[in-house]
Amino acid sequence: MNRRQRETLRRRFRPARIRLLFVGEAPPASGRFFYRGDSGLYRAMRDAFRLADPGIADVSFLDVFQAAGCYLLDLCPEPVDHLDSRSRRAACRANEVPLARAIAQLQPPMIATVVRSIDGNVTQSASCACWSGSFIHLPYPGRWSHHRDAFIATIVPKIKALLQIDSKDSASL
């Protein structure tokens, strides 16, 4: 899947109003992609949403994610996980300005970084965008179980609140 295909798929799931913007480092070099439903981040996020609402099915997860006002962007549009650490950090720094433009345009009330190594980059981008909101700093929920546990413990209460907001919005229609 190339960059254009990824971005087309990503835009398909962009909510009309973003309540929580997740920012990842980059799509994986493996070709997996969150919005294709085949990445580790997808599975961890789906599991967190299921803990918040056990009725969420795998086939409907991305629709629920979107309806809750959640959206995932990547700091870097191209994979960086195959780069050495110096090149990887440079790529992240080089993409702070484009992320700042996206934050300025989207104006989400909350931003969650999905890997701690990019916290500084995302904070810098938000500052450049004159953004004021709340940050959620998450560990990447992949390899280590204690990171996944911390990810789940931190994000599930936020998801529950977003799902309650969504159900209140639906009930008032």
N, C-alpha and C positions, 0 to 999 in steps of 0.2 A: 504494500500500500504506500503510495507516494504522498508527499506533503499536501498536494492539492486534494487528493481523495480524502485524506485525514481531515482537512479543514472543512470540506463539504459535508462530511459525516458529522463532525463536531457541531457545525452551524445548524444542522437539522434538529439537534437537541437543545438549542439555546432557548431558555425561557424568555417570555416577554418581559418579565421583571426578575432580575437576579437578586436573590436574597443572601446567597452564600456562594462566593466564588472560590473554588478550589484551584490552587496553582501547583502543578507538578513541575518537575525539572524539565522533562522532555519525553517524547514518545520513545519507547525502548527500541534499540537497534534490532531486536528480534523480529520486528514487524508487527508485534502485538499492539493493540490499541484499546484504550478504555472504552471508547464509544462503539467499538466492534464487539465488545463483551468477551474478550479473550485474554485480558491482562490480569496480572496479580492484583493491581490496584482496583480493577473492576470487581474482582471477587471479594476483596476486603471491604470495599464500599458497599457492595450488595449485602454482604453479611451484616454490616453495621445497620443498614436500613432495615434488614429483617429483624434484628434485635429490637429496633424501635417499633416495628410493625410486622409481626410474624405472617401477616396475610400477603406480603409482597412476594410475588412469584418471579422467577428468573426472567421469564419472557416480558414481564411488565416493568422490570426494575428501572431501565433507562427512562421510561415514560414517567414513573413516579419521581425519579431524581429530577427530571425537568419540571414536573408539576409542583414540586416542593421549592422551586426557585434556585436549584443548584446547577452549577455549571463548572466544568473543568477546562482550564486553559493550561498550556505549558509555557514555562519561561522561555525555553528554547524550542523553536519549531522543528528542528532536526534532532535525531538521536545524538546523545553525548556519552552514553554509558560505555561506549567502546573506546573513548579517548583517555589519554593519561590525565592525571589529576590537574596538572597545570593548564592543559588545553581545555579541560572541562570547565574549570573555574573561569577561564577567559571567555569561553562561549556564553556562560551564564552572565558575566558582566556585560558582554556585548549586546545582550538581549534585554537589559533593564529598561532602555528607552522605549522599545516597542511595547513592553508590558505596561509601562507607565501610561502610554497612549490608550491601551485597552482598559486599564483601570479607570482612567479619566472618562472614557466613553461609557463604561458600564455602571460606574458608581455603586458597587454593591455595599450593603451595610456591614458585611463581614467578609473577611478574606482568610482562608485556611491554606497554609503551606503544607504540602503533602510529603515533604522531605526536609529535614532540618538543615541540610547543607545549603539550601537556597533561601533561608529566612532573611539573611542580610540583603540579598538581591531583591527580594519581593518588598521588603521594608523600604529600600532605596527607591524602587519603582513607585510605591504608594506615596512616598514623600514627594517625588517629582510630579506626581499627578495631583498634588494638594488634596489627597484623599484623607478623609477622617471617618474612621469606623473602627471596628474591633478586629483584632488579629486572633487567629487560632493557630498555634504552632504544633503541627503533628509530626510524629516520626513516620518514616515510610513503613507500612505494615507488612513488609515482605519477609525477609529471611529469619528474623529473630522473634520468637513468641512474645517476649516482653515488649517489643516494639508494637506488635499487633495488639496486645492487651492495652497498651497505653493509647494507641490509636482509637480503639473501640471505646474505652472508658471516657475519652475526651470528646469524641464526636457524637456518640449516641444521644446524649442529652440535647445537643443542638439539633439533631435530626428530629427527635421527638417534638421539640418546639416548632420546627418548620412544618412538620406533618400536621400538627394541631392548627397552625395558622392556615395551612392549605385546606383543612376540613372546615374551618370556620368560614373561609372565603367561599367554598363550594356551597355551604349551607345557606349563605346569605343570597345566593342567586335565585 
